[in-house]
Amino acid sequence: MEKNIHPKVQIGHVHLTVADLERSIKFYRDMLGFNVTARFGGSAVFLSSGSYHHHIGLNTWAGNKITPPPEGHSGLYHFAILYPDRYELAKAFKVLWEKKYPLEGASDHGITESIYIKDPDGNGIELYCDRLAEEWPVDDDGNYVLFTKPLDLPDLLSELDLQE
C-alpha cells in the first residue's frame, strides 16, 4: 500500500553549519533581509521573515573557520526562498545587483522565475516566485511542462517601475 504524506505538510526551516557566524548573519540579515529572532550564545542564530520563529538556523557547532564540502560530493544542492510575487523577487534582486553580489544563474522555468546565488559558505540558494497557477504550462495529458530558459532580468527589474 502506497502511503502519501499529508498535503498540508511543509518544510519548516533549513539549518546550516557555517564557518563564520557574524559573516553569515550579515549575509542573511543585511543582504537578504531576514530578521534575527533568537541566539544561542555566540554559536547559533535563528532568522525569519515575518513573525515565524525561524526559517533559517545558522551554527558554528562544528567549529569556526570550517571548510565547505568539496565540489562533486553529495549534500545540499540548494534550498529555496519563495517570494510572494514578482515584485518582491525584483526587490530582492535589486539589492543583489546594487551590491554586485555574484549570481550563479537566473532562470525562467515556466512555473517559476528563479535567481540562483551562493551564501558565503557556498550553500546554494534559489530566490524565486511562482507564476499564477493558471499560467503554468501543461502538456496534452495535463502534466506540468518545466523548462529552463534565461530569466529576463531587466524585465524583472521593470516590475519595480510598474508598482512605484
N, C-alpha and C positions, 0 to 999 in steps of 0.2 A: 504494500500500500504506500502510495506517494504521500508524503507529508509536506504541506506548504506552510511557510511562515505566515503569520497573521499580516494582512495587508497594511495595517497601521504601524507596524514596526518600523523604526527609523534608526539610522546610525546617529548616535548622540554626540560624540566628540572624537577627536583624534588627540593622542598623547605622544609627543615626540621627545626623544633624547637629543639634547643639543650640547654643543661644545662650550658655548658662552651664553649664559642666561641673559645678561643685560643686552648683548648684541641681538639676541633673538626677540627680546621684549621690544626693542626699538623697531625691529622689522615688523612684527605683527601688530604693534600698537601704532607706531608713527607712520609706517608705510601703508598698511592695510586697514588701519582704523579700529581694530578690536580694542575693547576696554579690559584692563586688568580687574579681575573680580576677587582674586584671593592669592595669597602667597604662602608657601611652606618655607619659612626662613629664607635663606639665600640659595636654596637648591631647586625650587619648583615654583611655578606661577601658572595661574589659570586665567584665560582670557575669553571674552564673549562679545557677541553683538546683542544689543537689547538687554533684557533682564534675565536671560538664561544663566544658570550657574557657571557653565563653561562650555565652549565649543572647541577650544584648543588648550591642551595642557603641555607645558614645557618643563623638562627637568634636566639636571646635570648629575643624576644619581650614579651614572657610570663613570663620573669624573669630569673635571674641567679639561678643555682642550683635546677631547677625544677626536678621532678622525672618522669621517663618514665611511660607509662600506664602499669598496671599490666598484667601478662600473662593471657590469656583466655578472653581478651576483643577485640572488633573489632578495626580495624585500619590498618595501613600499615603492610603487611606481609613481603615484601621486595621490593626493587627496584633493577633493573639490570643494570649493566655496560657491554656493548657489546665491546669486544676487536676485532680488525680487523682480527686476525688469532691466531692460536695455539701458535705460537712463542711469541706473545705479552702477551697472557694469562700466559704462562710459566714464562715470566719475572716478571709479577705481583705476581704470586705465589711464586717465589723465594724470593722476598722481604719479604713477609709474613713469609715464612719458616725461613729465616735467622734471622728475628726479633722475632721468636717464637710467632707470633700472633695466637691466638686460632681460629681454624676453626670450623664452625658449621656442615660442611659436604662438600663432593666433589662427584659429580655425573656425570655419562655418561648417557645422555638422548636420545642417538641415533642421534638426530638432533643437539644437543649442548653438550658441555662439560662445567661443572659449578663447581665453588668453592663458598661456602656459608660462610659468616662471619657476624659479627655484629659490628657496629660502637660503639664508646664509650658511646652513649646514648641508645644502644640496638636496633637500627634500623637494620633490616635485609638487607643485600646486597648480590646480586648474581653477581659474576665476571664470565663472560662466553664468549665463542666464538662459532660461528656456524660452523658446518661441511659444506663442499661443498654441495650444493643442490642436486647434482646427487648422493650423498652418503646417503641421508635421507631415512630411511626405510619406505616402504609403504606396505599396505596390498593389497589383490587381487582387492579391489574396488578403489585403488588409494589414500586411506586416509593415512595420516602420522601415523606411529606407534611410540608412545612415551613410554619410559620406564625409570626406574631408576635403574642403576647398579652403583657399586662403581667406581669412577674415578681412573685410574691407575696413581697416582701422580709421581712415579719415571719415568714412560714413558713420562708424560707431561714435566718433567724437562729435559729429554733427548733431547727434541726439541731444547734446548739451545746449546747442543753439536753439533747438526746437522748443525746449522746456524752460528757457530762462527769459 
